[in-house]
């Protein structure tokens, strides 16, 4: 499901969204933010 959504959003950058895409009003650009995995540290007693 995640890959499908990624494909649709990536294609949307190329094609645009909405009814006025031919005049550039449906354009958008994706901003990719990479997240670091959370790490848990053990408390020392």
PyMOL Python script that loads the backbone (N, CA, C, O; Angstrom):
from pymol import cmd

cmd.read_pdbstr("""\
ATOM      1  N   UNK A   1       0.816  -1.187   0.000  1.00  0.00           N
ATOM      2  CA  UNK A   1       0.000   0.000   0.000  1.00  0.00           C
ATOM      3  C   UNK A   1       0.868   1.262   0.000  1.00  0.00           C
ATOM      4  O   UNK A   1       0.554   2.244  -0.672  1.00  0.00           O
ATOM      5  N   UNK A   2       1.965   1.217   0.767  1.00  0.00           N
ATOM      6  CA  UNK A   2       2.868   2.358   0.827  1.00  0.00           C
ATOM      7  C   UNK A   2       3.504   2.628  -0.534  1.00  0.00           C
ATOM      8  O   UNK A   2       3.643   3.782  -0.938  1.00  0.00           O
ATOM      9  N   UNK A   3       3.887   1.573  -1.238  1.00  0.00           N
ATOM     10  CA  UNK A   3       4.488   1.732  -2.565  1.00  0.00           C
ATOM     11  C   UNK A   3       3.489   2.297  -3.565  1.00  0.00           C
ATOM     12  O   UNK A   3       3.858   3.100  -4.422  1.00  0.00           O
ATOM     13  N   UNK A   4       2.227   1.886  -3.465  1.00  0.00           N
ATOM     14  CA  UNK A   4       1.188   2.372  -4.369  1.00  0.00           C
ATOM     15  C   UNK A   4       0.960   3.871  -4.172  1.00  0.00           C
ATOM     16  O   UNK A   4       0.855   4.618  -5.145  1.00  0.00           O
ATOM     17  N   UNK A   5       0.884   4.307  -2.920  1.00  0.00           N
ATOM     18  CA  UNK A   5       0.710   5.724  -2.623  1.00  0.00           C
ATOM     19  C   UNK A   5       1.905   6.533  -3.112  1.00  0.00           C
ATOM     20  O   UNK A   5       1.739   7.623  -3.659  1.00  0.00           O
ATOM     21  N   UNK A   6       3.099   6.005  -2.915  1.00  0.00           N
ATOM     22  CA  UNK A   6       4.314   6.668  -3.387  1.00  0.00           C
ATOM     23  C   UNK A   6       4.284   6.829  -4.907  1.00  0.00           C
ATOM     24  O   UNK A   6       4.662   7.876  -5.432  1.00  0.00           O
ATOM     25  N   UNK A   7       3.835   5.789  -5.610  1.00  0.00           N
ATOM     26  CA  UNK A   7       3.748   5.857  -7.068  1.00  0.00           C
ATOM     27  C   UNK A   7       2.743   6.917  -7.507  1.00  0.00           C
ATOM     28  O   UNK A   7       3.026   7.686  -8.427  1.00  0.00           O
ATOM     29  N   UNK A   8       1.579   6.973  -6.870  1.00  0.00           N
ATOM     30  CA  UNK A   8       0.564   7.964  -7.234  1.00  0.00           C
ATOM     31  C   UNK A   8       1.043   9.391  -6.974  1.00  0.00           C
ATOM     32  O   UNK A   8       0.828  10.275  -7.803  1.00  0.00           O
ATOM     33  N   UNK A   9       1.680   9.620  -5.847  1.00  0.00           N
ATOM     34  CA  UNK A   9       2.173  10.952  -5.531  1.00  0.00           C
ATOM     35  C   UNK A   9       3.297  11.378  -6.472  1.00  0.00           C
ATOM     36  O   UNK A   9       3.371  12.542  -6.864  1.00  0.00           O
ATOM     37  N   UNK A  10       4.164  10.447  -6.831  1.00  0.00           N
ATOM     38  CA  UNK A  10       5.243  10.757  -7.759  1.00  0.00           C
ATOM     39  C   UNK A  10       4.697  11.069  -9.142  1.00  0.00           C
ATOM     40  O   UNK A  10       5.175  11.994  -9.798  1.00  0.00           O
ATOM     41  N   UNK A  11       3.712  10.320  -9.594  1.00  0.00           N
ATOM     42  CA  UNK A  11       3.092  10.595 -10.886  1.00  0.00           C
ATOM     43  C   UNK A  11       2.342  11.927 -10.858  1.00  0.00           C
ATOM     44  O   UNK A  11       2.288  12.627 -11.869  1.00  0.00           O
ATOM     45  N   UNK A  12       1.772  12.276  -9.726  1.00  0.00           N
ATOM     46  CA  UNK A  12       1.052  13.541  -9.595  1.00  0.00           C
ATOM     47  C   UNK A  12       1.940  14.750  -9.797  1.00  0.00           C
ATOM     48  O   UNK A  12       1.475  15.785 -10.275  1.00  0.00           O
ATOM     49  N   UNK A  13       3.230  14.638  -9.436  1.00  0.00           N
ATOM     50  CA  UNK A  13       4.168  15.727  -9.709  1.00  0.00           C
ATOM     51  C   UNK A  13       4.265  15.987 -11.208  1.00  0.00           C
ATOM     52  O   UNK A  13       4.361  17.135 -11.642  1.00  0.00           O
ATOM     53  N   UNK A  14       4.238  14.930 -11.982  1.00  0.00           N
ATOM     54  CA  UNK A  14       4.341  15.040 -13.429  1.00  0.00           C
ATOM     55  C   UNK A  14       3.033  15.517 -14.054  1.00  0.00           C
ATOM     56  O   UNK A  14       3.038  16.403 -14.908  1.00  0.00           O
ATOM     57  N   UNK A  15       1.921  14.936 -13.632  1.00  0.00           N
ATOM     58  CA  UNK A  15       0.648  15.187 -14.298  1.00  0.00           C
ATOM     59  C   UNK A  15      -0.143  16.349 -13.704  1.00  0.00           C
ATOM     60  O   UNK A  15      -0.917  16.987 -14.417  1.00  0.00           O
ATOM     61  N   UNK A  16       0.031  16.636 -12.423  1.00  0.00           N
ATOM     62  CA  UNK A  16      -0.755  17.670 -11.753  1.00  0.00           C
ATOM     63  C   UNK A  16      -2.077  17.107 -11.274  1.00  0.00           C
ATOM     64  O   UNK A  16      -2.443  15.980 -11.608  1.00  0.00           O
ATOM     65  N   UNK A  17      -2.796  17.904 -10.483  1.00  0.00           N
ATOM     66  CA  UNK A  17      -4.088  17.464  -9.951  1.00  0.00           C
ATOM     67  C   UNK A  17      -5.117  18.560 -10.162  1.00  0.00           C
ATOM     68  O   UNK A  17      -4.770  19.741 -10.184  1.00  0.00           O
ATOM     69  N   UNK A  18      -6.358  18.188 -10.314  1.00  0.00           N
ATOM     70  CA  UNK A  18      -7.440  19.151 -10.467  1.00  0.00           C
ATOM     71  C   UNK A  18      -7.829  19.358 -11.921  1.00  0.00           C
ATOM     72  O   UNK A  18      -7.323  18.682 -12.816  1.00  0.00           O
ATOM     73  N   UNK A  19      -8.753  20.321 -12.149  1.00  0.00           N
ATOM     74  CA  UNK A  19      -9.280  20.525 -13.496  1.00  0.00           C
ATOM     75  C   UNK A  19      -8.533  21.612 -14.265  1.00  0.00           C
ATOM     76  O   UNK A  19      -8.729  21.746 -15.473  1.00  0.00           O
ATOM     77  N   UNK A  20      -7.688  22.386 -13.599  1.00  0.00           N
ATOM     78  CA  UNK A  20      -6.968  23.463 -14.278  1.00  0.00           C
ATOM     79  C   UNK A  20      -5.473  23.172 -14.387  1.00  0.00           C
ATOM     80  O   UNK A  20      -4.650  24.082 -14.279  1.00  0.00           O
ATOM     81  N   UNK A  21      -5.125  21.913 -14.599  1.00  0.00           N
ATOM     82  CA  UNK A  21      -3.711  21.543 -14.667  1.00  0.00           C
ATOM     83  C   UNK A  21      -3.047  22.038 -15.942  1.00  0.00           C
ATOM     84  O   UNK A  21      -1.829  22.215 -15.963  1.00  0.00           O
ATOM     85  N   UNK A  22      -3.806  22.266 -16.999  1.00  0.00           N
ATOM     86  CA  UNK A  22      -3.193  22.701 -18.256  1.00  0.00           C
ATOM     87  C   UNK A  22      -2.637  24.119 -18.152  1.00  0.00           C
ATOM     88  O   UNK A  22      -1.759  24.487 -18.932  1.00  0.00           O
ATOM     89  N   UNK A  23      -3.127  24.923 -17.207  1.00  0.00           N
ATOM     90  CA  UNK A  23      -2.574  26.262 -17.030  1.00  0.00           C
ATOM     91  C   UNK A  23      -1.670  26.342 -15.797  1.00  0.00           C
ATOM     92  O   UNK A  23      -1.303  27.435 -15.368  1.00  0.00           O
ATOM     93  N   UNK A  24      -1.317  25.198 -15.235  1.00  0.00           N
ATOM     94  CA  UNK A  24      -0.329  25.138 -14.157  1.00  0.00           C
ATOM     95  C   UNK A  24      -0.863  25.298 -12.750  1.00  0.00           C
ATOM     96  O   UNK A  24      -0.073  25.400 -11.811  1.00  0.00           O
ATOM     97  N   UNK A  25      -2.163  25.325 -12.569  1.00  0.00           N
ATOM     98  CA  UNK A  25      -2.692  25.537 -11.228  1.00  0.00           C
ATOM     99  C   UNK A  25      -2.720  24.272 -10.377  1.00  0.00           C
ATOM    100  O   UNK A  25      -2.938  24.359  -9.168  1.00  0.00           O
ATOM    101  N   UNK A  26      -2.511  23.116 -10.962  1.00  0.00           N
ATOM    102  CA  UNK A  26      -2.561  21.882 -10.194  1.00  0.00           C
ATOM    103  C   UNK A  26      -1.197  21.309  -9.877  1.00  0.00           C
ATOM    104  O   UNK A  26      -1.087  20.159  -9.450  1.00  0.00           O
ATOM    105  N   UNK A  27      -0.161  22.096 -10.082  1.00  0.00           N
ATOM    106  CA  UNK A  27       1.195  21.595  -9.869  1.00  0.00           C
ATOM    107  C   UNK A  27       1.518  21.519  -8.380  1.00  0.00           C
ATOM    108  O   UNK A  27       1.081  22.359  -7.593  1.00  0.00           O
ATOM    109  N   UNK A  28       2.279  20.513  -8.012  1.00  0.00           N
ATOM    110  CA  UNK A  28       2.803  20.414  -6.654  1.00  0.00           C
ATOM    111  C   UNK A  28       4.139  19.712  -6.695  1.00  0.00           C
ATOM    112  O   UNK A  28       4.471  19.058  -7.684  1.00  0.00           O
ATOM    113  N   UNK A  29       4.903  19.840  -5.641  1.00  0.00           N
ATOM    114  CA  UNK A  29       6.228  19.235  -5.564  1.00  0.00           C
ATOM    115  C   UNK A  29       6.344  18.511  -4.229  1.00  0.00           C
ATOM    116  O   UNK A  29       5.969  19.053  -3.189  1.00  0.00           O
ATOM    117  N   UNK A  30       6.857  17.298  -4.258  1.00  0.00           N
ATOM    118  CA  UNK A  30       7.038  16.517  -3.035  1.00  0.00           C
ATOM    119  C   UNK A  30       8.318  16.917  -2.324  1.00  0.00           C
ATOM    120  O   UNK A  30       9.341  17.179  -2.956  1.00  0.00           O
ATOM    121  N   UNK A  31       8.247  16.961  -1.024  1.00  0.00           N
ATOM    122  CA  UNK A  31       9.432  17.184  -0.193  1.00  0.00           C
ATOM    123  C   UNK A  31       9.652  15.906   0.609  1.00  0.00           C
ATOM    124  O   UNK A  31       8.801  15.509   1.405  1.00  0.00           O
ATOM    125  N   UNK A  32      10.788  15.271   0.397  1.00  0.00           N
ATOM    126  CA  UNK A  32      11.077  13.994   1.054  1.00  0.00           C
ATOM    127  C   UNK A  32      11.859  14.267   2.336  1.00  0.00           C
ATOM    128  O   UNK A  32      12.922  14.889   2.318  1.00  0.00           O
ATOM    129  N   UNK A  33      11.310  13.789   3.443  1.00  0.00           N
ATOM    130  CA  UNK A  33      11.966  13.914   4.744  1.00  0.00           C
ATOM    131  C   UNK A  33      12.263  12.510   5.245  1.00  0.00           C
ATOM    132  O   UNK A  33      11.353  11.711   5.464  1.00  0.00           O
ATOM    133  N   UNK A  34      13.540  12.220   5.423  1.00  0.00           N
ATOM    134  CA  UNK A  34      13.919  10.900   5.925  1.00  0.00           C
ATOM    135  C   UNK A  34      13.957  10.943   7.444  1.00  0.00           C
ATOM    136  O   UNK A  34      14.555  11.838   8.040  1.00  0.00           O
ATOM    137  N   UNK A  35      13.317   9.974   8.049  1.00  0.00           N
ATOM    138  CA  UNK A  35      13.279   9.905   9.507  1.00  0.00           C
ATOM    139  C   UNK A  35      14.250   8.851   9.996  1.00  0.00           C
ATOM    140  O   UNK A  35      14.414   7.795   9.385  1.00  0.00           O
ATOM    141  N   UNK A  36      14.881   9.157  11.095  1.00  0.00           N
ATOM    142  CA  UNK A  36      15.801   8.195  11.704  1.00  0.00           C
ATOM    143  C   UNK A  36      14.994   7.249  12.582  1.00  0.00           C
ATOM    144  O   UNK A  36      14.061   7.679  13.260  1.00  0.00           O
ATOM    145  N   UNK A  37      15.339   5.974  12.578  1.00  0.00           N
ATOM    146  CA  UNK A  37      14.619   5.048  13.460  1.00  0.00           C
ATOM    147  C   UNK A  37      14.915   5.371  14.923  1.00  0.00           C
ATOM    148  O   UNK A  37      16.023   5.778  15.274  1.00  0.00           O
ATOM    149  N   UNK A  38      13.908   5.179  15.761  1.00  0.00           N
ATOM    150  CA  UNK A  38      14.085   5.449  17.182  1.00  0.00           C
ATOM    151  C   UNK A  38      14.944   4.360  17.802  1.00  0.00           C
ATOM    152  O   UNK A  38      14.796   3.179  17.489  1.00  0.00           O
ATOM    153  N   UNK A  39      15.832   4.767  18.672  1.00  0.00           N
ATOM    154  CA  UNK A  39      16.645   3.794  19.412  1.00  0.00           C
ATOM    155  C   UNK A  39      16.353   3.986  20.898  1.00  0.00           C
ATOM    156  O   UNK A  39      16.241   5.108  21.393  1.00  0.00           O
ATOM    157  N   UNK A  40      16.236   2.890  21.572  1.00  0.00           N
ATOM    158  CA  UNK A  40      15.959   2.926  23.004  1.00  0.00           C
ATOM    159  C   UNK A  40      17.240   2.617  23.769  1.00  0.00           C
ATOM    160  O   UNK A  40      17.923   1.627  23.505  1.00  0.00           O
ATOM    161  N   UNK A  41      17.546   3.487  24.718  1.00  0.00           N
ATOM    162  CA  UNK A  41      18.731   3.262  25.535  1.00  0.00           C
ATOM    163  C   UNK A  41      18.296   2.751  26.897  1.00  0.00           C
ATOM    164  O   UNK A  41      17.312   3.213  27.475  1.00  0.00           O
ATOM    165  N   UNK A  42      19.047   1.796  27.388  1.00  0.00           N
ATOM    166  CA  UNK A  42      18.733   1.238  28.694  1.00  0.00           C
ATOM    167  C   UNK A  42      19.329   2.129  29.780  1.00  0.00           C
ATOM    168  O   UNK A  42      20.471   2.577  29.676  1.00  0.00           O
ATOM    169  N   UNK A  43      18.552   2.375  30.806  1.00  0.00           N
ATOM    170  CA  UNK A  43      19.042   3.173  31.933  1.00  0.00           C
ATOM    171  C   UNK A  43      19.935   2.318  32.812  1.00  0.00           C
ATOM    172  O   UNK A  43      19.625   1.162  33.101  1.00  0.00           O
ATOM    173  N   UNK A  44      21.043   2.900  33.232  1.00  0.00           N
ATOM    174  CA  UNK A  44      21.957   2.181  34.132  1.00  0.00           C
ATOM    175  C   UNK A  44      21.574   2.473  35.571  1.00  0.00           C
ATOM    176  O   UNK A  44      21.354   3.627  35.939  1.00  0.00           O
ATOM    177  N   UNK A  45      21.494   1.433  36.381  1.00  0.00           N
ATOM    178  CA  UNK A  45      21.120   1.618  37.793  1.00  0.00           C
ATOM    179  C   UNK A  45      22.305   1.554  38.677  1.00  0.00           C
ATOM    180  O   UNK A  45      22.175   1.688  39.894  1.00  0.00           O
TER     181      UNK A  45
END
""", "prot")
cmd.dss("prot")
cmd.show_as("cartoon", "prot")
cmd.util.cbc("prot")
cmd.orient("prot")
